[in-house]
Amino acid sequence: MADFAPKRSMAECDAILTAPGAPFELQHVVIRGVVQRVYKNAPDSLRTLFLGSAQEFSARDYIVFESERYTFGKAFARASRLASIFRQVYGIRKGDRVALVMRNYPEWLISFWAIHLLGAVSVLVNAWLPAKIVSHCIVHTESKLIVMDAEQADNLAPILAKTKKDAGATGVLVARAHDGRHSWKKHAESFEAVMDKYHAIDPKSWEKEPACHPEDGATIYFTSGTTGLPKGVYLTHRAIISACFVMIVASMRTALRLGQDIPEPEATQLSYLLPVPLFHCTGSCSTSIPSTLFGGKIVLMRKWDASQGLDIIEKEKITNTGGVPSIAMDLLAEKDFERRGASLVALVYGGTTSPPQIAEKVGRLPGTLTNGQGYGLTETTGAMSAVIGEDSIARPRAAGYPALVADILIMDPKTGKSLPRGEVGEIWIRSSQVMVGYWKNPEATNRVLTKDGWFNSEDLGSMDEDGFLYVHGRVKDLIIRGGENIDVVGVENALYGDDRVSLCAVVGVPDARLGELPAAVVYLRPNARATEQELIESVRSHLPAFAVPVMIMFSKERFEVNAAGKILKSVLKEKAKREWERRGGRVAAKGRL
């Protein structure tokens, strides 16, 4: 652990932040029969949030995409008119579901806010899923209106008519229609054509819809699992707005830990480069929505590319970016990062376990750049713990400190009892940020959510003596070698300690005597060269003997990931299994690549 002597304990910091009259004052309310802590002064709904920001920051830049720019005022005017079109033309009312199936275009954000001005529920569909699964998500949620981009409309075209009918949708709007093949024209309308056609509509028609309450349903995300159909994660307005405060609280804790007072609101506008999908919690709950709340500028990318990302950071004077750890690693590996990324003040990441080398590298950089990371799931509305700055550098393996409205326990899966600090078990969470449940799937909901409000993350973790959380991987990824539990994340972190390793994943391969053995799949940095035996030897001194990989398999391509940026370990596990069986279950050093 790096040297850091905080001036205040976390308990002292939280007492200051939550005191009566403080920015994050708390109160207790009953939510679905359970007493929970909530933010007393938070906006009561996404509608209230957007209206407040549109008024306060009207002249500020809000959305930037390539050559397109929207101020808060312009975005609000467009969203307001679109909300009125949704209401008067397509019959959308408070509580109706509206599906968004789109990559990160300005129309995504405009449509999202139009939905929430009405008090409708946004159904945020993973745009990269196969057409049949996209259709399932739309039909399963009975989405009354579908808004998609031309690429997705073309993909769905063969089953679009059936999808629309089965969902009971009153319309399909296609943004960026000029980009597509127009194979959807019989069953959909151009987004722009509709906006032009109803240019004279009363833009305040949406105001006739009833106000929203904190516990009203707001959004349905979808799980990014690799087996079966995605489950719809149903979240409330309170959950989403509470998630906006996780990272800002983490940064204020840092200031207080350094002995400073509660920081004043930023006088200058923060600018966020958003390289991850808006249909994922990291892109919206952890980035675009809090950015909107605090008057930030959101710069969208069509697709992540580190070199292009650094160009945008330099041009737009980006202050904040991140996403999944691989994005942070990509940026830090770029040539001239220190000069071209000089405007950055925070590099924040999460969504999966993070190599400690990121925090360590940021800690060595000159200047004011700091790093942060968070831990959470779609079911917890994104981050439930976070750490930024000195604490992150001092604890590079930590996944954060619990949010002000979160209780976290480490549970023994065998006994169902809470484990002491330092021991590894299942991470259980209780919070006003936890989902209502899986949409129309009570059986799946009851498997992970108890009647007294505890959610089983099915992740392995531990907490240190100071209450910081450490994540040790998914329960399903646990490797048990002859009765010894192997810390998969620890093995991966040891591999990341070799500068030649760009990406790695540790998986189990079968063994008749011991059950499973640890193996690794590695993707090397450009122009790097390594042998299997070199990498095995490089980690041997950092791991117990039973955790040293018995095989390292090199991949010539970057790993396949899901929409959340998480490595699809099931794919790599199958490849490693085939290679292990091809070798006859024997260690066989490979040649230099």
Beta strands, then each sheet from edge to edge (+ up, - down):
strand 1: 26-31
strand 2: 34-39
strand 3: 61-65
strand 4: 68-71
strand 5: 97-101
strand 6: 121-124
strand 7: 145-149
strand 8: 171-175
strand 9: 189-190
strand 10: 217-222
strand 11: 232-236
strand 12: 271-274
strand 13: 297-300
strand 14: 320-323
strand 15: 346-349
strand 16: 370-377
strand 17: 382-388
strand 18: 401-402
strand 19: 406-411
strand 20: 425-431
strand 21: 437-438
strand 22: 455-463
strand 23: 469-474
strand 24: 479-481
strand 25: 484-486
strand 26: 501-511
strand 27: 515-524
strand 28: 551-554
sheet 1: 1+ 2-
sheet 2: 4+ 3- 13- 12- 14- 15- 16- 17+ 18-
sheet 3: 9+ 8+ 7+ 5+ 6+ 10+ 11- 21+
sheet 4: 19+ 20- 22+ 23-
sheet 5: 24+ 25-
sheet 6: 26+ 27- 28-
end
